[in-house]
Amino acid sequence: MKRRRFVQSIAAAPVLPAAAQQLATTGPDAVAQGARRFFTPEQFKALEALCDLIAPKNGDIPGALEAEVPAFLDFLLSES
């Protein structure tokens, strides 16, 4: 059984640096930066207006703008 575990760890070793690199570039800090990555400023303003139209704030319930949906979509599309 120990030999099997050793072979599995050797097989996974080349994947670890690539996985660490991927996590370093797409971690929570990348989202928190707030820099526009995919949309132009005009497109981002249109996206904000569309998000507010689809999911507006309703009393105490936050809407899409309060949840920062446009920024998340910008990040998500830039990483896909």
DSSP file with accessible surface (Angstrom, degrees, kcal/mol):
  #  RESIDUE AA STRUCTURE BP1 BP2  ACC     N-H-->O    O-->H-N    N-H-->O    O-->H-N    TCO  KAPPA ALPHA  PHI   PSI    X-CA   Y-CA   Z-CA
    1    1 A M     >        0   0  177      0, 0.0     4,-1.8     0, 0.0     5,-0.2   0.000 360.0 360.0 360.0 -35.4    0.0    0.0    0.0
    2    2 A K  H  >  +     0   0  184      1,-0.2     4,-2.0     2,-0.2     5,-0.1   0.872 360.0  54.1 -66.3 -35.8    2.9    2.4    0.7
    3    3 A R  H  > S+     0   0  205      2,-0.2     4,-2.4     1,-0.2    -1,-0.2   0.914 106.2  52.2 -64.6 -40.3    4.3    1.8   -2.7
    4    4 A R  H  > S+     0   0  159      1,-0.2     4,-2.3     2,-0.2    -1,-0.2   0.920 109.3  49.5 -61.5 -43.8    1.0    2.8   -4.3
    5    5 A R  H  X S+     0   0  175     -4,-1.8     4,-2.1     1,-0.2    -1,-0.2   0.893 110.2  51.6 -63.4 -38.9    0.9    6.0   -2.3
    6    6 A F  H  X S+     0   0  126     -4,-2.0     4,-2.1     2,-0.2    -2,-0.2   0.933 110.0  48.1 -63.9 -45.4    4.4    6.8   -3.4
    7    7 A V  H  X S+     0   0   86     -4,-2.4     4,-2.4     1,-0.2    -2,-0.2   0.904 110.6  52.2 -64.4 -39.0    3.6    6.3   -7.1
    8    8 A Q  H  X S+     0   0   99     -4,-2.3     4,-1.7     1,-0.2    -1,-0.2   0.912 109.1  49.4 -63.7 -40.3    0.5    8.5   -6.8
    9    9 A S  H  X S+     0   0   67     -4,-2.1     4,-0.9     1,-0.2    -1,-0.2   0.874 111.1  49.5 -68.6 -35.8    2.5   11.3   -5.3
   10   10 A I  H  < S+     0   0   91     -4,-2.1     3,-0.4     1,-0.2    -1,-0.2   0.903 109.7  51.7 -68.2 -38.4    5.1   11.1   -8.0
   11   11 A A  H  < S+     0   0   71     -4,-2.4     4,-0.2     1,-0.2    -2,-0.2   0.851 112.8  45.3 -66.7 -32.9    2.4   11.1  -10.7
   12   12 A A  H >X S+     0   0   46     -4,-1.7     4,-1.2    -5,-0.2     3,-0.9   0.643  90.3  88.0 -84.8 -14.3    0.8   14.3   -9.1
   13   13 A A  T 3< S+     0   0   50     -4,-0.9     3,-0.5    -3,-0.4    -1,-0.2   0.889  84.7  51.1 -57.6 -44.2    4.2   16.1   -8.7
   14   14 A P  T 3> S+     0   0  100      0, 0.0     4,-0.6     0, 0.0    -1,-0.3   0.800 108.1  55.1 -65.5 -23.1    4.3   17.8  -12.1
   15   15 A V  H <> S+     0   0   91     -3,-0.9     4,-2.4    -4,-0.2     5,-0.2   0.826  91.9  72.6 -78.2 -29.9    0.7   19.1  -11.7
   16   16 A L  H  X S+     0   0  114     -4,-1.2     4,-2.5    -3,-0.5     5,-0.2   0.901  94.9  47.9 -59.5 -47.4    1.4   20.9   -8.4
   17   17 A P  H  > S+     0   0   89      0, 0.0     4,-2.2     0, 0.0    -1,-0.2   0.921 113.7  48.8 -62.1 -38.1    3.5   23.8   -9.7
   18   18 A A  H  X S+     0   0   64     -4,-0.6     4,-2.2     2,-0.2    -2,-0.2   0.912 112.0  48.8 -66.3 -39.4    0.9   24.5  -12.4
   19   19 A A  H  X S+     0   0   44     -4,-2.4     4,-2.4     2,-0.2    -1,-0.2   0.910 110.6  50.6 -66.9 -39.9   -1.9   24.4   -9.9
   20   20 A A  H  X S+     0   0   62     -4,-2.5     4,-2.0    -5,-0.2    -1,-0.2   0.908 110.1  50.1 -64.8 -39.6   -0.1   26.8   -7.6
   21   21 A Q  H  X S+     0   0  124     -4,-2.2     4,-1.5    -5,-0.2    -2,-0.2   0.922 110.2  50.3 -63.9 -42.6    0.4   29.2  -10.5
   22   22 A Q  H  X S+     0   0  109     -4,-2.2     4,-1.5     1,-0.2     3,-0.2   0.923 111.3  48.0 -63.3 -43.3   -3.2   29.0  -11.4
   23   23 A L  H  < S+     0   0  124     -4,-2.4     4,-0.4     1,-0.2    -1,-0.2   0.863 107.6  56.6 -66.3 -33.8   -4.3   29.7   -7.8
   24   24 A A  H  < S+     0   0   80     -4,-2.0     3,-0.3     1,-0.2    -1,-0.2   0.846 112.2  40.8 -67.7 -32.4   -1.9   32.6   -7.6
   25   25 A T  H  < S+     0   0   61     -4,-1.5    -1,-0.2    -3,-0.2    -2,-0.2   0.718 122.6  36.9 -90.2 -19.4   -3.4   34.4  -10.6
   26   26 A T  S  < S+     0   0   37     -4,-1.5    -1,-0.2    -5,-0.2    -2,-0.2   0.094  86.1 124.7-121.8  25.3   -7.1   33.8   -9.9
   27   27 A G  S >> S-     0   0   18     -4,-0.4     3,-1.0    -3,-0.3     4,-1.0  -0.068  80.9 -86.2 -75.2-178.4   -7.3   34.0   -6.2
   28   28 A P  H 3> S+     0   0  111      0, 0.0     4,-2.0     0, 0.0     3,-0.3   0.818 124.5  64.0 -60.5 -30.3   -9.6   36.3   -4.2
   29   29 A D  H 3> S+     0   0  132      1,-0.2     4,-0.9     2,-0.2    -5,-0.0   0.842  96.0  58.2 -64.9 -30.8   -7.1   39.2   -4.4
   30   30 A A  H <4 S+     0   0   11     -3,-1.0     4,-0.3     1,-0.2     3,-0.3   0.883 109.6  44.0 -65.6 -36.0   -7.5   39.3   -8.2
   31   31 A V  H >< S+     0   0   60     -4,-1.0     3,-0.9    -3,-0.3    -2,-0.2   0.882 109.3  57.1 -73.4 -37.9  -11.2   39.9   -7.8
   32   32 A A  H 3< S+     0   0   81     -4,-2.0    -1,-0.2     1,-0.2    -2,-0.2   0.647  85.0  82.3 -72.4 -12.7  -10.7   42.5   -5.0
   33   33 A Q  T 3< S-     0   0  129     -4,-0.9    -1,-0.2    -3,-0.3    -2,-0.1   0.850  81.6-148.6 -64.1 -35.0   -8.5   44.7   -7.1
   34   34 A G    <   +     0   0   47     -3,-0.9     2,-0.2    -4,-0.3    -1,-0.1   0.531  44.5 142.2  81.1   2.9  -11.4   46.4   -8.8
   35   35 A A        -     0   0   55     -5,-0.2     2,-0.3     1,-0.1    -1,-0.3  -0.581  57.5-114.2 -78.3 139.6   -9.5   46.9  -12.1
   36   36 A R        +     0   0  115     -2,-0.2    -1,-0.1     1,-0.2    35,-0.0  -0.602  42.0 167.0 -73.9 131.5  -11.6   46.5  -15.3
   37   37 A R        +     0   0   93     -2,-0.3    -1,-0.2     3,-0.1    38,-0.1   0.703  68.5  15.7-116.6 -34.0  -10.2   43.5  -17.2
   38   38 A F  S    S+     0   0  112      1,-0.1     2,-0.2     2,-0.1    -2,-0.1   0.804 109.5  62.3-113.9 -49.1  -12.7   42.6  -19.9
   39   39 A F  S    S-     0   0   40      1,-0.1    -1,-0.1     4,-0.1    35,-0.0  -0.556  75.0-123.5 -87.2 148.1  -15.2   45.4  -20.5
   40   40 A T     >  -     0   0   61     -2,-0.2     4,-2.8     1,-0.1     5,-0.2  -0.375  38.9-100.2 -73.9 164.5  -14.4   48.9  -21.8
   41   41 A P  H  > S+     0   0   87      0, 0.0     4,-2.0     0, 0.0     5,-0.2   0.894 125.2  49.1 -56.3 -38.5  -15.7   51.7  -19.5
   42   42 A E  H  > S+     0   0  143      2,-0.2     4,-1.9     1,-0.2     5,-0.1   0.915 112.3  47.3 -67.2 -43.0  -18.7   52.3  -21.7
   43   43 A Q  H  > S+     0   0   97      1,-0.2     4,-2.4     2,-0.2    -1,-0.2   0.890 110.2  53.5 -65.2 -36.5  -19.6   48.6  -21.8
   44   44 A F  H  X S+     0   0   10     -4,-2.8     4,-2.5     2,-0.2    -2,-0.2   0.901 107.3  50.4 -67.3 -39.7  -19.2   48.4  -18.0
   45   45 A K  H  X S+     0   0  147     -4,-2.0     4,-2.2    -5,-0.2    -1,-0.2   0.905 111.2  49.4 -64.1 -39.0  -21.6   51.3  -17.5
   46   46 A A  H  X S+     0   0   63     -4,-1.9     4,-2.5     2,-0.2    -2,-0.2   0.907 110.0  51.2 -65.6 -38.9  -24.1   49.5  -19.8
   47   47 A L  H  X S+     0   0   25     -4,-2.4     4,-2.8     2,-0.2    -2,-0.2   0.910 109.0  51.1 -64.3 -40.8  -23.6   46.3  -17.8
   48   48 A E  H  X S+     0   0   66     -4,-2.5     4,-2.4     2,-0.2    -2,-0.2   0.925 110.8  48.3 -61.6 -44.0  -24.2   48.2  -14.5
   49   49 A A  H  X S+     0   0   63     -4,-2.2     4,-1.9     1,-0.2    -2,-0.2   0.912 112.7  48.5 -63.8 -40.1  -27.5   49.6  -15.9
   50   50 A L  H  X S+     0   0   89     -4,-2.5     4,-2.6     2,-0.2     5,-0.2   0.917 110.9  49.8 -66.8 -42.6  -28.6   46.2  -17.1
   51   51 A C  H  X S+     0   0   12     -4,-2.8     4,-2.7     1,-0.2    13,-0.4   0.900 111.1  49.6 -63.0 -39.7  -27.8   44.6  -13.8
   52   52 A D  H  < S+     0   0   71     -4,-2.4    -1,-0.2    -5,-0.2    -2,-0.2   0.857 112.2  48.9 -68.4 -31.8  -29.8   47.3  -12.0
   53   53 A L  H  < S+     0   0  138     -4,-1.9    -2,-0.2    -5,-0.2    -1,-0.2   0.911 116.6  40.7 -72.3 -41.4  -32.7   46.8  -14.3
   54   54 A I  H  < S+     0   0  127     -4,-2.6    -2,-0.2     1,-0.2    -3,-0.2   0.916 133.7  16.8 -75.4 -44.2  -32.7   43.0  -13.9
   55   55 A A  S  < S+     0   0   41     -4,-2.7     9,-2.8    -5,-0.2    10,-0.4  -0.632  80.7 176.5-132.6  75.8  -32.1   42.8  -10.2
   56   56 A P        -     0   0   73      0, 0.0     2,-0.2     0, 0.0    -3,-0.1  -0.298  43.0 -85.5 -76.1 166.1  -32.8   46.2   -8.5
   57   57 A K        -     0   0  123      6,-0.1     2,-0.5     1,-0.1     3,-0.1  -0.488  41.0-162.0 -68.7 137.4  -32.6   46.8   -4.8
   58   58 A N  B >   -A   61   0A 118      3,-2.3     3,-2.2    -2,-0.2     2,-0.4  -0.826  50.7 -69.2-128.4  91.4  -35.9   45.9   -3.1
   59   59 A G  T 3  S-     0   0   56     -2,-0.5    -1,-0.0     1,-0.3    -2,-0.0  -0.479 119.6  -7.7  65.3-117.9  -36.2   47.5    0.3
   60   60 A D  T 3  S+     0   0  166     -2,-0.4    -1,-0.3    -3,-0.1    -3,-0.0   0.541 115.8  97.0 -87.5  -7.7  -33.7   45.8    2.6
   61   61 A I  B <  S-A   58   0A 109     -3,-2.2    -3,-2.3     1,-0.0     2,-0.0  -0.726  77.4-127.7 -85.7 120.7  -32.8   43.2    0.0
   62   62 A P        -     0   0   85      0, 0.0     2,-0.1     0, 0.0    -2,-0.1  -0.322  20.9-141.2 -68.5 150.4  -29.7   44.2   -1.9
   63   63 A G     >  -     0   0    6     -6,-0.0     4,-1.6     1,-0.0     5,-0.1  -0.240  36.1 -80.7 -96.5-168.8  -29.7   44.3   -5.7
   64   64 A A  T  4>S+     0   0   10     -9,-2.8     5,-2.5   -13,-0.4     4,-0.2   0.861 127.3  53.0 -66.1 -35.2  -27.1   43.3   -8.2
   65   65 A L  T >45S+     0   0   60    -10,-0.4     3,-1.1     1,-0.2    -1,-0.2   0.903 108.6  49.2 -69.3 -39.0  -25.1   46.5   -7.9
   66   66 A E  T 345S+     0   0   94      1,-0.3    -1,-0.2     2,-0.1    -2,-0.2   0.824 110.9  50.9 -67.6 -30.1  -24.8   46.2   -4.1
   67   67 A A  T 3<5S-     0   0   70     -4,-1.6    -1,-0.3     1,-0.0    -2,-0.2   0.428 112.2-124.7 -84.4  -0.1  -23.6   42.6   -4.6
   68   68 A E  T <>5 +     0   0  136     -3,-1.1     4,-1.8    -4,-0.2    -3,-0.2   0.871  52.7 158.5  58.2  42.1  -21.1   43.9   -7.1
   69   69 A V  H  >< +     0   0   50     -5,-2.5     4,-2.9     1,-0.2     5,-0.3   0.912  66.6  55.8 -63.2 -43.0  -22.3   41.6   -9.9
   70   70 A P  H  > S+     0   0    4      0, 0.0     4,-2.3     0, 0.0    -1,-0.2   0.929 108.5  47.8 -59.0 -41.0  -20.8   43.7  -12.7
   71   71 A A  H  > S+     0   0   30      2,-0.2     4,-2.3     1,-0.2    -2,-0.2   0.902 112.6  49.3 -65.6 -38.7  -17.3   43.5  -11.2
   72   72 A F  H  X S+     0   0  102     -4,-1.8     4,-3.1     2,-0.2    -1,-0.2   0.926 110.9  49.0 -67.3 -41.7  -17.6   39.8  -10.7
   73   73 A L  H  X S+     0   0   59     -4,-2.9     4,-2.7     2,-0.2     5,-0.3   0.893 109.9  52.7 -63.8 -38.4  -18.8   39.2  -14.3
   74   74 A D  H  X S+     0   0    2     -4,-2.3     4,-1.8    -5,-0.3    -1,-0.2   0.941 113.3  43.5 -60.8 -45.6  -16.0   41.4  -15.6
   75   75 A F  H  X S+     0   0   25     -4,-2.3     4,-1.5     2,-0.2    -2,-0.2   0.941 113.6  51.2 -63.7 -46.0  -13.5   39.2  -13.6
   76   76 A L  H  X S+     0   0   83     -4,-3.1     4,-0.7     1,-0.2     3,-0.3   0.919 111.7  46.1 -61.7 -44.2  -15.2   35.9  -14.6
   77   77 A L  H  < S+     0   0   68     -4,-2.7     3,-0.5     1,-0.2    -1,-0.2   0.851 109.4  55.2 -68.7 -32.5  -15.2   36.8  -18.3
   78   78 A S  H  < S+     0   0   37     -4,-1.8    -1,-0.2    -5,-0.3    -2,-0.2   0.799 110.9  45.8 -70.1 -25.4  -11.5   37.9  -18.2
   79   79 A E  H  <        0   0   73     -4,-1.5    -1,-0.2    -3,-0.3    -2,-0.2   0.537 360.0 360.0 -93.1  -8.2  -10.5   34.6  -16.7
   80   80 A S     <        0   0  124     -4,-0.7    -3,-0.0    -3,-0.5    -4,-0.0  -0.448 360.0 360.0 -90.2 360.0  -12.5   32.3  -19.1
